[in-house]
Amino acid sequence: MLSTFLAKKIIDEVKKCLDENVLIAGVDGVIMASSDAARVGLFHEGALLCARERRKMVIYKEDEERLQGVKNGLNLPIFFLGSVIGVIGITGEPERILPYGELLRKMTELLIQESYYSEQFQWRTRGLESFVYDWLQADTWSQELIGRAALFNIDLTAKRQFIIIQLEEFTYNSLAELTRFWDDPRDQDFFVHRGNDRILLIHGAHFEKETLTYKLERLRSFMNLPVRIGIGQAVEAADVAAGYAQAERALAAAKPNWIVFEEDLRLDLCLHEISSTAREEFIKRILRNVRNNPELLDTFQTFFNQNMSLKETASVLKIHINTLHYRMKKIQDLTGLDLKQLPDVVSLYLALRFLDEHTKNE
């Protein structure tokens, strides 16, 4: 429990608050860490007695002659879960250091507790990641998988809803913070990392759509990062792989800071099934003469974003309406498309959409 690494970390924290020499010894009396590096590894008889007797020990000047390795000061046992796991010692005149000795011991015990529960959470998080991976891959539930689920208090028979949070900037490491903020009243929802840029929220499917949207909006604000969120439908226990695939489809249709439910997908549901090879070939056929013309591509991306309103497109681009007409004529000449014909308009829209997704994937 009390490792040398943790003992050194505690000494470093204590040194920020105190000028006195401070040490931490194990229950065997051997000094594990000290602000006086020369004492590390030495035997401290006062620490040994303190640990054995489970009580505070004041070391006076005369004790330096009869006890091995001690200096004038104060030794206090460090407790964790009712057991003595070490001793913290402070060098100095006892009358001067006694008033804050107990405070220092409490501070040390809190640091140890924090380290312990952090390690436990990290162990659980890594175990959950491995479990979720196997759970989504499993065709049937083995006894080993059922046992692991029980270890994490996961009800395999419950309905589930998979929610993928795609990070646009960097990995969000503190799943503990997300778990506390999410505050699931049934204690069935949990977060796991899926690679370096995704977080998977496995939800017990007990919120209505409006409530779930509200909670996810709050979570997105709490993270304070640009994210995309894709949400699958609530699925039965045997269909978790399909539920995860739905969340991936929804995520693919989401733009930065969008929350997309798979059940709301229409065109995206069909487009998701088109292979990357077919998409690339379609881009070449439609945009081969304008692919390297960012001005035209941006113009028509804006045109579709503004629901094909010429007035709004010109306003957003800050160009004259005649300039927009010129660009429309130019793209028609270069692509052979007639933007007064619906099939040609749809082809241009799809090609631009495929190109945008292809660029993001690259």
Backbone torsions as a table, in degrees:
resi	resn	phi	psi	omega
1	MET	NA	-49.1	-179.3
2	LEU	-98.9	92.0	-178.9
3	SER	-83.2	163.5	176.3
4	THR	-61.5	-40.0	179.1
5	PHE	-59.9	-46.9	-179.7
6	LEU	-66.1	-39.0	178.8
7	ALA	-60.6	-43.0	178.1
8	LYS	-64.2	-39.8	179.5
9	LYS	-63.0	-41.9	179.5
10	ILE	-64.8	-43.0	178.7
11	ILE	-59.9	-41.8	178.9
12	ASP	-61.5	-39.0	178.7
13	GLU	-69.2	-42.0	-178.7
14	VAL	-65.2	-37.8	-179.6
15	LYS	-61.0	-22.3	178.1
16	LYS	-71.5	-21.9	-175.6
17	CYS	-105.7	-25.6	-174.0
18	LEU	-126.3	148.5	175.2
19	ASP	-93.5	-18.3	-177.8
20	GLU	-69.1	158.1	173.2
21	ASN	-71.9	132.8	-178.2
22	VAL	-128.5	144.6	177.7
23	LEU	-137.6	159.1	171.6
24	ILE	-127.7	128.8	180.0
25	ALA	-120.3	154.6	175.0
26	GLY	-78.5	176.2	-178.9
27	VAL	-68.3	-13.4	176.3
28	ASP	-87.6	0.4	177.6
29	GLY	87.3	-1.8	179.4
30	VAL	-83.7	130.4	-177.4
31	ILE	-72.8	122.1	-177.2
32	MET	-91.8	-35.0	-178.7
33	ALA	-154.6	148.7	-178.0
34	SER	-158.6	148.5	173.6
35	SER	-69.9	-16.8	171.2
36	ASP	-102.6	96.5	-172.1
37	ALA	-56.8	-26.9	-177.1
38	ALA	-66.6	-18.4	-177.0
39	ARG	-91.3	-9.5	-178.8
40	VAL	-63.7	131.3	179.5
41	GLY	91.5	-9.7	-180.0
42	LEU	-84.2	157.2	178.4
43	PHE	-84.0	138.1	-179.1
44	HIS	-126.6	101.7	-174.5
45	GLU	-64.6	-34.2	179.1
46	GLY	-63.7	-38.7	178.0
47	ALA	-65.5	-39.1	178.4
48	LEU	-61.7	-45.9	179.6
49	LEU	-66.2	-39.5	179.0
50	CYS	-59.9	-44.6	-179.6
51	ALA	-67.4	-41.3	-178.8
52	ARG	-65.9	-41.6	-174.9
53	GLU	-90.8	-5.2	175.4
54	ARG	55.5	39.2	-178.3
55	ARG	-145.8	162.5	176.9
56	LYS	-66.8	139.7	178.3
57	MET	-127.6	125.9	176.0
58	VAL	-95.0	127.9	179.0
59	ILE	-103.7	116.7	178.8
60	TYR	-97.5	171.3	-177.6
61	LYS	-56.5	-42.3	-177.6
62	GLU	-67.0	-21.7	179.3
63	ASP	-73.2	-20.5	-179.3
64	GLU	-62.6	-23.9	-178.9
65	GLU	-82.5	-32.3	-173.3
66	ARG	-101.3	-17.5	-179.4
67	LEU	-111.8	134.8	-175.5
68	GLN	-74.0	132.2	170.4
69	GLY	72.9	15.4	-175.8
70	VAL	-102.5	159.8	172.8
71	LYS	-133.6	156.5	179.1
72	ASN	-51.5	122.9	-179.1
73	GLY	166.2	-144.7	-171.4
74	LEU	-139.9	134.8	174.8
75	ASN	-119.2	135.7	-180.0
76	LEU	-133.1	136.1	178.8
77	PRO	-71.6	143.5	176.6
78	ILE	-102.0	120.6	-178.4
79	PHE	-102.4	142.7	171.5
80	PHE	-146.9	123.1	-177.6
81	LEU	52.6	38.9	174.7
82	GLY	85.5	-4.7	-179.0
83	SER	-113.6	150.7	173.9
84	VAL	-80.2	123.8	-178.7
85	ILE	-113.4	-3.9	-179.5
86	GLY	174.7	-174.5	-178.7
87	VAL	-138.5	138.1	173.2
88	ILE	-109.8	132.0	-178.3
89	GLY	-121.2	144.0	178.6
90	ILE	-125.0	128.7	178.4
91	THR	-89.5	133.9	179.1
92	GLY	152.0	175.8	178.4
93	GLU	-66.2	121.1	-175.5
94	PRO	-51.5	-42.9	-177.6
95	GLU	-60.8	-29.0	-177.2
96	ARG	-85.3	-34.3	-174.2
97	ILE	-96.9	-14.1	-179.7
98	LEU	-56.7	-40.7	-176.3
99	PRO	-58.2	-33.8	-178.9
100	TYR	-109.5	8.7	178.5
101	GLY	-63.1	-46.3	-179.3
102	GLU	-64.5	-38.8	177.7
103	LEU	-61.5	-41.0	179.1
104	LEU	-64.5	-40.9	178.2
105	ARG	-62.7	-43.5	179.0
106	LYS	-62.0	-41.5	178.7
107	MET	-60.9	-43.1	179.4
108	THR	-63.0	-44.4	180.0
109	GLU	-64.1	-36.7	177.7
110	LEU	-65.6	-41.1	177.7
111	LEU	-63.1	-38.8	178.5
112	ILE	-67.0	-43.0	177.9
113	GLN	-61.5	-44.6	179.7
114	GLU	-59.7	-43.7	179.2
115	SER	-63.8	-42.0	-178.4
116	TYR	-63.3	-49.2	-176.7
117	TYR	-71.0	-28.7	174.1
118	SER	-66.0	-43.1	177.8
119	GLU	-64.0	-40.2	178.9
120	GLN	-63.3	-41.3	179.7
121	PHE	-66.3	-41.0	178.8
122	GLN	-64.2	-41.0	176.9
123	TRP	-60.9	-45.2	179.9
124	ARG	-63.8	-41.2	-178.7
125	THR	-62.4	-46.3	178.9
126	ARG	-64.1	-40.2	178.2
127	GLY	-64.4	-39.3	178.5
128	LEU	-64.7	-41.2	179.3
129	GLU	-59.1	-46.4	179.0
130	SER	-64.3	-41.5	179.8
131	PHE	-63.3	-47.0	-178.0
132	VAL	-61.4	-40.8	178.6
133	TYR	-59.0	-47.9	-179.0
134	ASP	-68.3	-36.2	-179.6
135	TRP	-62.1	-45.1	-178.1
136	LEU	-71.4	-23.6	-179.6
137	GLN	-88.9	-18.1	-170.3
138	ALA	-74.7	132.5	172.6
139	ASP	-80.4	-35.8	176.8
140	THR	-134.7	161.7	-179.2
141	TRP	-91.3	113.8	175.1
142	SER	-78.6	163.3	176.4
143	GLN	-62.0	-33.1	179.0
144	GLU	-65.5	-41.2	178.9
145	LEU	-67.0	-41.2	178.9
146	ILE	-62.9	-40.2	178.5
147	GLY	-64.5	-40.9	178.1
148	ARG	-65.9	-38.1	177.5
149	ALA	-61.6	-42.7	179.1
150	ALA	-63.9	-36.7	179.5
151	LEU	-60.4	-35.3	179.8
152	PHE	-96.4	8.6	178.8
153	ASN	59.4	43.2	-179.9
154	ILE	-106.9	126.3	178.1
155	ASP	-86.2	104.7	-177.5
156	LEU	-68.1	-19.3	-176.7
157	THR	-86.8	-7.8	-175.0
158	ALA	-78.9	153.4	171.6
159	LYS	-64.6	148.1	-178.7
160	ARG	-135.0	152.8	174.9
161	GLN	-132.0	122.9	-175.9
162	PHE	-96.5	132.2	-177.1
163	ILE	-128.4	118.6	-179.2
164	ILE	-104.3	127.1	177.6
165	ILE	-107.9	113.3	-179.6
166	GLN	-94.7	120.5	179.8
167	LEU	-85.1	131.1	-177.0
168	GLU	-91.9	-12.4	-175.3
169	GLU	-118.7	-64.4	-176.5
170	PHE	-152.8	169.1	-177.3
171	THR	-67.0	134.8	174.2
172	TYR	-96.1	111.1	-169.8
173	ASN	-85.8	-28.7	-169.1
174	SER	-86.5	80.3	175.7
175	LEU	-67.3	-25.7	177.8
176	ALA	-62.1	-42.4	178.3
177	GLU	-63.0	-43.7	179.7
178	LEU	-63.1	-41.4	-179.8
179	THR	-62.6	-44.4	179.3
180	ARG	-64.8	-41.7	-178.0
181	PHE	-69.0	-38.7	-178.8
182	TRP	-63.9	-40.1	169.9
183	ASP	54.3	62.8	179.0
184	ASP	-71.6	118.0	-176.3
185	PRO	-65.3	-23.7	-178.6
186	ARG	-96.6	-4.6	178.2
187	ASP	56.7	39.8	178.3
188	GLN	-116.2	-16.1	179.9
189	ASP	-85.2	144.0	177.1
190	PHE	-152.5	156.6	-178.6
191	PHE	-109.1	143.1	170.3
192	VAL	-140.8	153.4	172.7
193	HIS	-76.1	142.5	171.1
194	ARG	-125.4	86.1	-174.9
195	GLY	81.5	-166.8	-174.7
196	ASN	-83.7	-18.5	-172.2
197	ASP	-127.5	15.4	179.0
198	ARG	-133.3	145.2	171.4
199	ILE	-122.8	131.8	179.5
200	LEU	-105.6	124.1	173.8
201	LEU	-103.5	118.7	177.3
202	ILE	-99.9	111.2	-169.8
203	HIS	-105.2	141.9	-178.4
204	GLY	-75.6	7.9	175.0
205	ALA	57.3	40.5	179.1
206	HIS	-111.9	7.1	176.3
207	PHE	-105.5	145.1	169.3
208	GLU	-68.4	161.1	-175.8
209	LYS	-57.5	-43.0	-178.6
210	GLU	-65.0	-41.8	179.4
211	THR	-65.9	-43.0	179.8
212	LEU	-62.7	-42.2	178.3
213	THR	-61.1	-44.3	-179.8
214	TYR	-61.0	-45.7	-179.1
215	LYS	-65.6	-37.5	179.1
216	LEU	-69.5	-36.0	175.8
217	GLU	-62.3	-43.2	177.9
218	ARG	-64.3	-40.8	179.3
219	LEU	-63.4	-41.6	179.0
220	ARG	-62.2	-41.5	177.6
221	SER	-65.7	-38.6	179.5
222	PHE	-64.0	-41.1	179.2
223	MET	-67.2	-29.7	177.2
224	ASN	56.0	41.6	177.9
225	LEU	-135.2	151.4	172.5
226	PRO	-70.7	118.6	-178.4
227	VAL	-135.1	159.3	169.3
228	ARG	-118.2	142.3	-176.1
229	ILE	-129.1	125.3	176.0
230	GLY	-115.6	133.3	-173.1
231	ILE	-123.5	122.2	175.2
232	GLY	-80.6	175.0	177.2
233	GLN	-83.4	159.8	175.6
234	ALA	-66.5	127.6	-176.5
235	VAL	-124.1	156.5	175.8
236	GLU	-70.9	165.4	-173.4
237	ALA	-57.8	-32.9	-176.8
238	ALA	-79.3	-8.1	-172.9
239	ASP	-115.1	29.0	-175.7
240	VAL	-63.9	-34.5	178.9
241	ALA	-63.8	-40.6	177.7
242	ALA	-66.6	-37.7	178.5
243	GLY	-64.0	-39.0	177.5
244	TYR	-67.5	-40.5	178.3
245	ALA	-61.9	-36.7	176.8
246	GLN	-62.7	-42.6	178.7
247	ALA	-62.1	-37.4	177.5
248	GLU	-65.3	-39.8	177.7
249	ARG	-63.3	-43.6	179.3
250	ALA	-63.6	-39.9	179.8
251	LEU	-63.7	-40.2	-179.5
252	ALA	-61.7	-26.8	-179.5
253	ALA	-89.7	-7.7	-175.2
254	ALA	-86.5	142.0	171.7
255	LYS	-98.6	168.7	-179.9
256	PRO	-51.3	131.9	179.8
257	ASN	66.1	22.5	172.6
258	TRP	-99.8	148.7	170.7
259	ILE	-117.1	117.1	-174.0
260	VAL	-121.1	129.3	173.8
261	PHE	-94.1	132.6	-179.2
262	GLU	-59.4	-33.6	-178.3
263	GLU	-65.8	-17.3	179.9
264	ASP	-91.4	-5.6	-176.5
265	LEU	-71.4	140.8	175.9
266	ARG	-124.8	-85.7	177.7
267	LEU	-59.9	-39.2	-178.2
268	ASP	-59.8	-32.1	-179.0
269	LEU	-62.6	-38.0	178.7
270	CYS	-77.0	-43.1	-176.5
271	LEU	-63.5	-29.6	-178.3
272	HIS	-62.4	-26.7	-176.8
273	GLU	-84.5	-8.0	-179.4
274	ILE	-79.3	129.8	-176.1
275	SER	-68.6	157.3	178.8
276	SER	-64.3	-31.8	177.9
277	THR	-65.0	-44.2	179.4
278	ALA	-66.5	-37.4	178.9
279	ARG	-63.9	-45.2	-179.0
280	GLU	-63.1	-40.6	178.7
281	GLU	-65.3	-38.6	178.7
282	PHE	-64.8	-41.7	177.4
283	ILE	-59.1	-45.1	-178.8
284	LYS	-61.7	-43.2	-176.6
285	ARG	-66.4	-38.4	-174.9
286	ILE	-88.1	-40.4	-168.3
287	LEU	-113.8	13.3	-173.5
288	ARG	-57.3	-31.3	-178.3
289	ASN	-92.8	-4.8	-178.2
290	VAL	-127.9	2.7	-175.4
291	ARG	-60.4	-30.9	-178.8
292	ASN	-99.9	22.0	178.2
293	ASN	-116.1	85.5	-175.1
294	PRO	-61.6	-29.4	-179.1
295	GLU	-64.4	-45.7	179.5
296	LEU	-68.6	-42.2	179.8
297	LEU	-61.1	-43.7	-180.0
298	ASP	-66.3	-37.6	179.6
299	THR	-59.8	-46.1	-175.6
300	PHE	-82.4	-22.0	170.5
301	GLN	-66.1	-42.4	177.5
302	THR	-65.5	-39.6	178.8
303	PHE	-56.3	-45.2	179.4
304	PHE	-74.5	-34.5	177.1
305	ASN	-63.0	-28.5	179.9
306	GLN	-97.1	24.5	176.9
307	ASN	55.0	38.7	175.3
308	MET	60.4	29.7	174.7
309	SER	-88.3	116.5	-179.9
310	LEU	-63.3	-41.5	-178.4
311	LYS	-62.3	-48.3	-178.9
312	GLU	-67.5	-37.0	179.6
313	THR	-63.1	-46.8	179.1
314	ALA	-62.6	-37.4	179.7
315	SER	-66.4	-45.5	-179.5
316	VAL	-64.7	-39.6	-178.8
317	LEU	-81.0	-10.9	-178.1
318	LYS	58.7	47.1	176.7
319	ILE	-127.1	161.9	177.9
320	HIS	-72.8	150.3	-178.9
321	ILE	-60.2	-32.8	178.0
322	ASN	-66.7	-34.6	176.9
323	THR	-64.4	-39.1	178.1
324	LEU	-64.4	-43.2	177.7
325	HIS	-60.3	-39.7	178.7
326	TYR	-61.7	-43.6	-179.4
327	ARG	-67.4	-36.5	177.5
328	MET	-63.3	-42.0	177.9
329	LYS	-64.1	-38.3	-178.0
330	LYS	-66.6	-43.2	-178.9
331	ILE	-69.3	-32.2	175.8
332	GLN	-64.3	-41.8	179.9
333	ASP	-65.9	-40.0	-175.5
334	LEU	-77.1	-29.2	-176.8
335	THR	-102.1	-19.8	-175.2
336	GLY	78.5	11.0	178.7
337	LEU	-88.4	150.2	174.7
338	ASP	-111.6	107.3	-174.7
339	LEU	-75.1	7.6	170.5
340	LYS	-96.1	-6.0	179.1
341	GLN	-104.0	126.7	-175.2
342	LEU	-57.3	-46.2	179.9
343	PRO	-57.5	-37.8	179.9
344	ASP	-70.5	-36.6	177.3
345	VAL	-64.1	-43.3	179.0
346	VAL	-63.8	-40.4	179.4
347	SER	-61.9	-43.5	178.8
348	LEU	-65.0	-42.1	179.5
349	TYR	-60.2	-47.6	-178.5
350	LEU	-65.5	-40.6	179.9
351	ALA	-62.6	-42.1	178.4
352	LEU	-65.7	-38.6	179.5
353	ARG	-67.0	-44.7	177.7
354	PHE	-62.5	-39.7	-179.6
355	LEU	-64.2	-40.7	179.6
356	ASP	-63.8	-43.7	179.0
357	GLU	-67.3	-39.2	178.6
358	HIS	-63.3	-40.7	179.1
359	THR	-65.4	-42.2	179.4
360	LYS	-64.2	-39.9	-180.0
361	ASN	-66.3	-36.1	177.7
362	GLU	-67.0	NA	NA
